[in-house]
Amino acid sequence: MFRNIPLGLASPADRWAGVRSRCAAGLAWLRAGYAVYRQRRALLRLDDAMLKDLGLSRVDALQEGNKPFWRA
């Protein structure tokens, strides 16, 4: 009698699984982007002696530090 009932009904938890995973991926991307932003700002605050220790010039630091966080 009940053999023709479709079993493909999704529970409410399954319905939101895709949304949750996309939100989690978006938040992870923003966290990583913010870390890059902070590192680039820290690079701009280094003095010339510290940059020389890293093997960078002021021009290199300015080019890297002024990039937006989404650029590699």
N, C-alpha and C positions, 0 to 999 in steps of 0.2 A: 504494500500500500504506500509506503513512504520512499520507495526506491527512486522516484523521479524528482526528488528534492535536490536542487543544485547545492553543491558543497562549496561553491566559490564565494560565499558570503564572507566579506572581510570584517573582522572585529574592529571596533573603533581605535584600538591601539595600533593595529596594522595600517589603518588608513593614514595615520599621522607619522608613520615611520620614515617615509621619504622626506617629509617636511623637516622632521627633526634632524635627519642626517645632513640635509642641505644647510640648515641653520648652523649645525656644529661645524661643517666644513667652512662656512662663511666666517664664523667666529675664529676658527683656527687661522684662516688667511689674514684676518685683521690683526690677530695677536702677533703673527710672524711679521706682518708689515710694520706694526708699531715697534717691534724689536729692531728692525732695520732702520727705521726712522731715528730711534734713540742712538744707535751706533753711529749713524752718519752725523748726527748733531754732536756727539762726543768727539768724533774725528775733527770737526771744525774747531773745537775748543782746544785742541792740542797746540802746544807752542812748536817753534821750528826745531828745537833740539829733540823733542819727542818724535816729531815726524821724521827727522833724520835717523833716529834709532830704528824706526820702522822701514826705512828705505823709501820714504815718500817725500815729494816736494810739496810746497804750499799749493802749487797749481794742481797737482794730483789730488790733494785733499779737498780743495775747493770744487773740483769737477765731481768727485765722488760724493761729497757732502751736500751738494745742491741738487742732486738727482731726487726725483720723487720716489717714495718708498716702493712703488710697484715696478720700478725698473731695476733690472739686475745689474 
